[in-house]
Amino acid sequence: MSSETNTGPMIGQRHLQTFLLFMAIVVNYMGKFNAGVAIVAMTNAESSNPNFPEYDWSEMQRSYILSSFFWGYICTQFLGGWMNRRLGARITMFISTLGSSLLVLLPPWCVSWGGWQAYCGIRVAMGLFQGLLFPCIHAHLANWCPVNERNRLGALANSGIDCGTLVAMFVSGVIASSSIGWPGIFYVSSGMGICWCIFWLLLGADTPRKSRLIGEAELNYIENSINSSRKEDTEKLKVTGRIPVPWKAIWTSVPFWALIFTRCCQTWGYSTLQTELPAYMNGVLQMDMKKNALFSSLPYFASWIMAFVYLFIADILLTRGIMTITAIRKSINTLAFFTPAVTLIGVSFLDSDQKTLSVVLMCTNIGINAGSTIGSTINTIDLSPNHAGIIMGIVNTAANIMPILTPLLVGVIVKDVTNRFEWQIVFIISAVLFFVGNIVYLMFGQMVNQPWDAPDFLSKQKDSHLQEEGHSKALEANKSQFLEDEKRKESEATNENTDL
């Protein structure tokens, strides 16, 4: 009994891997979302440091820059899942983060001669590299998380989304106002990513069994926990990387489509604020860069804190058997979607005379929305641990079409960044999508392993088809034999009549 409950050290290798995943998201999000602050500084030098070049870009050109990252990002989600299955998460995530970190160095050197088009090109390339990341993160969690810790460790790793956005907003604003100006935003982002790559190569491992640092007790704990929820041959197949992907079953799965739709709605609302919040605060609320950086980052600080609050509550509800995982995910997701739907509408009616209330509502909006990580983001692992990387690649591809569209829509609707009524339309659209997305999730979402997750699903399906085919052939043979017998009897009867 003691060997079964021995989980190894209090802080083990599974916790280290989770922390490395958390930091991977932080450094990649720093490079991904620093553009929101950088563009404000690059087009309004007086709001940050006037000693650096200023560019006269229209609102539509800014929207292209913000959107361009996702043009590349959606193209490599499937590739990320495929590379994870072939090369493992360790190598794929290293390639992803290193490529993005080197590219983020380029804007200060290229924008001076290539303009906003060059910046767009760089961000497209960054998106291509970062698109490899999240399929690997979810597959890595599926390999390292004991079943009863999956909720906790998955949420901890994904809290890097909020922390990364917080760092991107706040640190970028501080750097832009410092002596190194807006170019420093890109240098710091690059340095953080390269440092992470070094630690990842030294400490990362694709599976517990491949780790050189893990103890025997923790290794047995993780493997026994995972094996207890799967068939015995799952791990054998997974080690050899030969679990076939049941594409038809996945694409015809209702819970899978419910998750895609829900993630698209959440990403629409969240990305609208991620990319446009600095512009909104600078235009409508009339904040300078230092205040903009602080107040733009506050909602993400609230989100980061709330992520741990949600995690603590969900952990208690699950471990004490108060609620099932299905009830926990759907309840938290409802709170995380419906609250922002209400607060976004409220924000849209406020102006520069109500800055404090605007910031409070923004903090409430994004802070409460942090529950979507536990509510729906890590639902990919519930549906299919064996295909978590592939599923995340598909879901992330669909969801990240939204950040392509939201800046472009803002560019079409918002002609004057100081016009509150134009921003109202933007926020109300997001509120409606939050509401509808959760309704679909409540009706069709599921938090259990799907039948097509089984490693022998396709072989059993094939055997079933063969049995049906054999049964069908047997029936046809019996029918043919019956018809032949009838013909023979008729022929014999005819011959007898002829003899008479």
matplotlib code that plots the C-alpha trace (Angstrom):
import matplotlib.pyplot as plt

x = [0.0, 2.8, 4.5, 1.3, 0.9, 4.6, 4.5, 8.2, 9.6, 7.1, 8.6, 9.4, 10.3, 6.6, 6.5, 9.7, 8.3, 5.2, 7.2, 9.2, 6.0, 4.7, 7.9, 7.7, 4.3, 5.5, 8.5, 6.6, 3.7, 6.2, 7.2, 3.7, 1.9, 4.5, 3.4, 0.3, 2.4, 5.3, 3.0, 1.6, 5.2, 6.4, 3.5, 3.3, 6.8, 5.6, 3.8, 7.0, 10.5, 10.7, 14.4, 13.5, 12.0, 8.2, 6.2, 3.0, 0.9, -2.9, -5.2, -5.7, -1.9, -1.6, -4.4, -2.5, 0.6, -1.4, -3.2, -0.2, 1.3, -1.7, -1.5, 1.5, 0.4, -2.6, -0.5, 1.7, -0.7, -1.0, 2.7, 3.3, 1.2, 3.0, 6.5, 5.6, 4.8, 7.9, 10.5, 9.0, 8.1, 11.6, 13.1, 9.9, 9.4, 13.1, 12.9, 9.6, 10.9, 14.4, 13.1, 10.6, 13.2, 15.7, 13.0, 11.8, 15.2, 14.6, 12.0, 14.3, 16.6, 14.1, 11.2, 13.4, 13.8, 10.9, 8.1, 5.0, 5.2, 8.5, 7.1, 4.2, 6.5, 8.6, 5.4, 4.1, 7.4, 7.2, 3.7, 4.9, 7.4, 5.1, 2.3, 4.4, 4.2, 0.8, 0.2, 3.5, 2.5, -0.8, 0.9, 3.7, 1.2, -0.6, 2.8, 3.8, 0.6, -0.8, -4.5, -5.5, -3.1, -3.9, -6.3, -3.8, -0.7, -2.5, -3.9, -0.5, 1.2, -1.5, -1.5, 1.6, -0.9, -2.0, 1.5, 3.0, 0.4, 0.9, 4.7, 4.2, 1.9, 3.7, 7.3, 7.0, 5.5, 8.2, 10.9, 9.4, 9.5, 13.1, 16.4, 16.5, 13.1, 10.8, 13.7, 14.5, 11.1, 12.4, 15.8, 14.4, 11.8, 14.5, 16.9, 14.1, 13.3, 17.0, 17.5, 14.5, 15.8, 19.1, 17.3, 14.8, 17.6, 19.2, 16.1, 13.3, 12.4, 9.7, 8.5, 9.2, 11.1, 13.4, 14.3, 17.8, 16.7, 13.6, 13.5, 12.1, 9.2, 8.0, 8.5, 6.4, 3.7, 3.3, 3.3, 1.0, -1.5, -1.5, -1.7, -4.6, -6.8, -5.8, -5.6, -2.3, -1.2, -1.7, 1.7, 3.4, 1.9, 2.6, 6.3, 6.7, 4.6, 2.4, -1.1, -3.0, -5.1, -8.8, -9.4, -12.9, -14.0, -12.4, -14.0, -17.4, -17.3, -19.8, -17.9, -14.8, -16.8, -18.4, -14.9, -13.7, -16.7, -16.3, -12.6, -13.2, -15.7, -13.4, -10.4, -12.4, -13.2, -9.9, -7.8, -9.8, -8.6, -5.1, -4.4, -6.5, -6.5, -3.4, -5.0, -8.4, -6.7, -4.6, -7.5, -10.7, -9.3, -6.5, -3.7, 0.0, 2.4, 3.4, -0.2, -1.2, 1.3, 0.3, -3.5, -3.2, -1.3, -3.6, -6.4, -3.8, -2.4, -5.9, -6.3, -3.0, -4.1, -7.6, -6.1, -4.7, -7.9, -9.8, -7.2, -7.5, -11.3, -11.4, -8.8, -10.8, -14.1, -12.4, -10.3, -13.0, -15.6, -17.9, -18.3, -17.4, -14.9, -17.8, -19.6, -16.5, -15.5, -18.9, -19.6, -16.3, -16.6, -20.1, -18.7, -15.7, -17.8, -21.0, -19.3, -17.1, -20.2, -21.8, -18.7, -17.8, -21.1, -20.6, -17.1, -18.4, -20.6, -17.7, -15.4, -12.3, -14.2, -14.7, -11.2, -11.2, -14.5, -13.3, -10.1, -12.1, -14.5, -11.6, -9.9, -13.1, -13.6, -10.2, -9.7, -12.9, -12.3, -9.1, -11.4, -11.7, -8.3, -9.8, -13.3, -12.4, -8.8, -7.5, -10.6, -8.4, -6.8, -10.2, -11.3, -8.2, -4.9, -3.5, -4.2, -3.9, -1.3, -3.2, -6.5, -4.9, -3.4, -6.8, -8.5, -5.8, -5.8, -9.5, -9.4, -6.4, -8.2, -10.1, -7.1, -6.6, -10.1, -10.5, -7.8, -9.0, -12.6, -11.4, -9.6, -12.9, -15.1, -12.8, -11.8, -11.1, -9.5, -10.9, -14.5, -16.2, -19.3, -17.2, -15.5, -19.0, -19.7, -16.4, -17.1, -20.7, -19.8, -17.4, -20.0, -22.5, -19.9, -18.9, -22.6, -23.3, -20.0, -20.8, -24.3, -22.9, -20.4, -23.0, -25.2, -22.6, -19.3, -18.0, -15.2, -14.6, -12.2, -13.9, -14.2, -11.8, -9.0, -8.5, -5.2, -7.0, -10.1, -9.3, -8.3, -11.5, -13.5, -11.8, -12.5, -16.1, -16.4, -14.8, -17.3, -20.1, -18.7, -18.3, -21.8, -23.1, -21.2, -22.6, -26.1, -25.5, -24.1, -27.1, -29.4, -27.6, -27.7, -31.4, -32.1, -30.1, -32.0, -35.3, -34.2, -33.1, -36.4, -38.3, -36.1, -36.7, -40.5, -40.5, -38.6, -41.1, -44.0, -42.4, -41.9, -45.5]
y = [0.0, 2.4, 1.9, 2.8, 6.1, 7.1, 10.1, 10.8, 14.2, 17.0, 19.0, 16.4, 16.3, 16.5, 19.9, 21.0, 20.0, 22.0, 25.0, 24.8, 24.7, 27.7, 29.6, 28.5, 30.1, 33.3, 33.9, 33.2, 35.4, 38.2, 38.1, 37.5, 40.4, 43.0, 44.4, 46.0, 48.3, 48.6, 49.9, 52.6, 53.7, 53.5, 55.7, 58.1, 58.8, 61.6, 59.0, 57.0, 58.2, 60.9, 60.1, 57.2, 57.1, 57.6, 56.1, 57.5, 54.3, 54.3, 52.4, 49.8, 49.4, 48.8, 46.2, 44.4, 44.3, 42.9, 40.4, 39.2, 37.0, 34.7, 34.4, 32.2, 30.8, 28.9, 27.3, 25.2, 23.8, 20.5, 20.5, 21.0, 17.9, 15.9, 17.0, 16.2, 12.6, 12.2, 14.3, 14.7, 17.8, 18.6, 19.2, 20.7, 23.2, 24.1, 24.8, 26.8, 29.1, 29.6, 30.5, 33.0, 34.5, 35.2, 36.7, 39.1, 40.8, 42.0, 44.8, 47.6, 46.9, 46.2, 48.6, 51.6, 50.6, 48.1, 50.0, 48.3, 45.7, 44.4, 44.3, 42.2, 39.8, 39.3, 38.6, 36.1, 34.2, 34.4, 32.9, 30.0, 29.1, 29.6, 27.6, 24.5, 25.2, 24.4, 21.0, 20.0, 21.5, 19.5, 16.3, 16.8, 17.3, 14.1, 12.3, 13.8, 14.4, 11.7, 11.4, 12.9, 15.9, 16.5, 19.4, 21.0, 20.8, 21.5, 24.7, 25.7, 25.4, 27.3, 30.1, 31.2, 32.6, 35.2, 35.8, 36.1, 38.7, 40.5, 40.6, 41.7, 44.6, 45.9, 45.2, 46.5, 49.7, 50.3, 49.5, 51.8, 54.7, 53.9, 55.0, 52.1, 53.0, 50.8, 48.9, 47.5, 45.7, 43.4, 42.9, 41.8, 39.6, 37.8, 37.4, 35.8, 33.3, 32.3, 31.8, 29.5, 27.4, 26.7, 25.5, 23.4, 21.5, 20.8, 19.9, 18.9, 15.3, 13.9, 11.3, 10.4, 7.3, 9.4, 11.8, 11.5, 13.3, 11.5, 9.2, 5.6, 6.4, 9.4, 7.4, 4.5, 6.9, 8.7, 5.6, 3.6, 6.5, 6.9, 3.1, 2.7, 4.9, 3.3, -0.2, -2.0, -1.8, 2.0, 2.8, 0.1, 1.7, 5.2, 4.5, 3.3, 6.2, 3.9, 4.8, 5.5, 8.7, 8.0, 11.1, 10.3, 9.6, 12.8, 15.0, 13.5, 13.8, 16.2, 17.0, 17.8, 20.3, 21.8, 22.4, 24.0, 26.4, 27.3, 28.0, 30.2, 32.3, 32.7, 33.5, 36.2, 38.1, 37.5, 38.4, 41.6, 42.8, 41.4, 43.3, 46.4, 47.2, 49.6, 51.4, 51.7, 53.0, 55.5, 56.7, 56.6, 56.7, 59.1, 57.5, 58.1, 55.2, 54.6, 54.7, 52.7, 50.0, 49.7, 49.7, 47.5, 44.9, 45.0, 42.9, 40.2, 40.4, 39.8, 36.9, 35.3, 35.5, 34.2, 31.3, 30.0, 30.8, 28.7, 26.0, 25.8, 25.7, 23.1, 20.9, 20.9, 20.1, 17.2, 15.6, 15.7, 14.3, 17.2, 17.6, 15.6, 16.8, 17.5, 19.6, 21.5, 22.3, 23.4, 25.5, 27.3, 27.8, 29.4, 31.9, 32.6, 33.3, 35.0, 37.4, 39.0, 39.1, 41.4, 43.5, 44.1, 45.8, 47.9, 49.0, 50.1, 52.8, 54.4, 57.3, 59.1, 60.6, 57.1, 55.7, 53.9, 52.1, 51.1, 49.6, 47.8, 46.3, 45.3, 43.6, 41.8, 40.8, 39.3, 38.0, 36.0, 34.8, 33.0, 30.2, 29.2, 27.4, 24.9, 25.2, 24.4, 24.9, 21.6, 19.7, 18.3, 16.0, 14.8, 13.9, 12.1, 11.8, 9.7, 12.3, 15.4, 17.0, 16.4, 17.6, 20.7, 21.4, 21.3, 23.3, 25.9, 26.3, 27.1, 29.3, 31.3, 32.3, 34.7, 36.9, 37.3, 38.7, 40.8, 43.4, 43.7, 44.1, 46.8, 48.5, 48.5, 49.6, 52.0, 54.9, 57.2, 55.5, 58.3, 57.5, 55.5, 54.6, 52.8, 50.8, 49.9, 47.8, 46.0, 45.1, 44.1, 41.6, 40.0, 39.8, 38.0, 35.5, 34.8, 34.0, 31.8, 29.9, 28.8, 27.7, 25.3, 24.0, 23.3, 21.4, 19.4, 19.4, 16.2, 15.6, 11.9, 9.9, 9.4, 5.9, 6.9, 7.6, 3.8, 2.7, -0.2, 1.8, 1.5, -2.1, -3.0, -1.0, -2.8, -6.2, -5.2, -4.2, -7.5, -9.4, -7.5, -8.1, -11.8, -12.0, -10.3, -12.7, -15.6, -14.4, -13.9, -17.4, -18.9, -16.9, -18.1, -21.7, -21.4, -20.0, -22.8, -25.4, -23.9, -23.9, -27.5, -28.5, -26.7, -28.4, -31.8, -31.1, -30.1, -33.2, -35.4, -33.7, -34.2, -38.0, -38.3]
z = [0.0, 0.9, -2.5, -4.2, -2.3, -2.4, -4.7, -4.4, -3.2, -2.4, -5.3, -8.0, -11.6, -12.7, -10.9, -12.6, -16.0, -15.2, -14.2, -17.4, -19.4, -17.5, -18.3, -22.0, -22.3, -20.4, -22.7, -25.9, -24.8, -24.1, -27.7, -28.9, -27.2, -26.7, -30.0, -28.4, -26.3, -28.8, -31.5, -29.2, -28.3, -31.9, -33.2, -30.3, -29.0, -26.7, -24.6, -23.9, -24.9, -27.6, -28.3, -30.5, -34.0, -34.5, -37.3, -38.8, -39.2, -39.7, -37.4, -40.2, -40.6, -36.8, -37.1, -39.8, -37.5, -34.6, -36.7, -38.8, -36.0, -36.2, -40.0, -39.4, -36.1, -37.4, -40.2, -38.0, -35.3, -37.1, -37.8, -34.1, -33.2, -35.9, -34.8, -31.2, -32.2, -34.3, -32.4, -28.9, -27.0, -25.9, -29.4, -30.9, -28.2, -28.3, -32.1, -31.6, -28.8, -30.2, -33.7, -32.2, -29.8, -32.6, -34.8, -32.1, -32.2, -35.8, -35.6, -34.4, -37.3, -40.1, -39.5, -40.2, -43.9, -44.4, -42.5, -41.1, -43.9, -42.5, -39.0, -40.4, -42.1, -38.9, -36.9, -39.5, -39.2, -35.3, -35.6, -37.7, -34.9, -32.0, -33.6, -32.8, -29.0, -27.6, -29.1, -27.4, -24.1, -23.9, -25.0, -22.5, -19.7, -20.7, -20.4, -17.1, -15.1, -12.7, -13.3, -9.9, -10.5, -14.1, -13.3, -10.9, -13.0, -16.3, -14.8, -13.3, -16.6, -18.5, -15.9, -17.9, -20.4, -17.9, -16.5, -20.0, -21.0, -17.7, -18.3, -21.9, -21.0, -17.9, -18.6, -22.2, -21.0, -18.4, -21.0, -23.6, -21.1, -20.0, -21.5, -24.0, -25.4, -27.5, -29.1, -25.6, -25.6, -28.4, -26.9, -23.5, -25.1, -27.1, -24.1, -22.0, -24.7, -25.3, -21.6, -21.4, -24.3, -22.4, -19.2, -21.3, -23.0, -19.7, -17.7, -20.1, -20.8, -23.1, -20.6, -17.0, -18.0, -20.2, -17.4, -15.9, -12.7, -11.7, -8.7, -8.8, -6.5, -8.5, -11.8, -10.5, -9.1, -12.4, -14.6, -12.3, -12.2, -15.9, -16.6, -14.2, -16.4, -19.6, -21.1, -20.5, -24.1, -24.4, -22.9, -25.1, -28.2, -27.0, -26.4, -29.9, -31.3, -33.3, -32.0, -35.2, -35.3, -35.8, -38.0, -39.0, -35.4, -34.2, -36.9, -36.3, -32.5, -31.1, -27.8, -30.0, -32.1, -29.0, -27.6, -30.8, -30.9, -27.2, -27.5, -30.6, -28.7, -25.7, -27.9, -29.7, -26.5, -24.9, -27.9, -28.5, -25.1, -25.4, -28.6, -28.3, -24.6, -24.8, -27.7, -25.9, -22.8, -24.7, -26.9, -24.9, -21.3, -22.4, -20.4, -21.1, -21.6, -18.0, -16.7, -19.8, -19.1, -15.4, -16.0, -19.1, -17.1, -14.0, -15.5, -16.4, -12.9, -11.6, -14.1, -12.9, -9.3, -10.1, -12.0, -8.7, -6.8, -9.4, -9.1, -5.3, -5.4, -8.2, -6.4, -3.2, -5.0, -6.9, -4.3, -1.7, -4.1, -3.8, -7.5, -10.6, -13.1, -15.5, -13.0, -12.0, -15.6, -16.7, -13.6, -13.7, -17.5, -17.0, -14.5, -16.7, -19.8, -18.4, -16.1, -18.9, -21.2, -18.6, -17.7, -21.4, -22.0, -18.9, -20.0, -23.4, -21.7, -19.8, -20.8, -19.6, -16.6, -15.2, -15.6, -12.2, -12.8, -16.3, -14.9, -12.2, -14.7, -17.0, -14.1, -13.2, -16.8, -17.4, -13.9, -13.8, -17.3, -16.0, -15.1, -18.8, -18.4, -16.0, -17.6, -21.2, -22.3, -20.8, -21.9, -24.7, -22.1, -20.9, -24.3, -25.5, -23.5, -26.3, -29.0, -26.8, -29.0, -32.2, -30.6, -29.2, -32.6, -34.3, -31.5, -31.4, -35.1, -35.2, -32.1, -33.4, -36.5, -34.1, -33.3, -37.0, -37.4, -34.2, -35.0, -38.6, -37.4, -34.9, -37.8, -39.8, -36.9, -35.0, -37.3, -34.3, -31.3, -29.1, -30.1, -27.3, -29.4, -32.0, -29.2, -27.9, -31.0, -30.6, -26.9, -27.4, -30.2, -27.8, -25.0, -27.3, -28.3, -24.7, -23.9, -26.9, -26.6, -23.0, -23.9, -26.6, -24.1, -21.4, -23.9, -25.8, -23.9, -22.3, -19.8, -20.3, -22.5, -25.9, -27.4, -30.1, -27.6, -27.2, -28.9, -30.5, -31.6, -35.3, -35.2, -33.3, -35.8, -38.6, -37.0, -36.5, -40.2, -41.1, -39.0, -40.5, -43.9, -43.2, -41.8, -44.9, -47.1, -45.2, -45.6, -49.3, -49.6, -47.7, -50.0, -53.1, -51.8, -51.1, -54.6, -56.2, -54.1, -55.2, -58.8, -58.5, -57.0, -59.7, -62.4, -60.8, -60.6, -64.3, -65.3, -63.4, -65.1, -68.5, -67.7, -66.8]

ax = plt.figure().add_subplot(projection="3d")
ax.plot(x, y, z, "-o")
ax.set_aspect("equal")
plt.show()
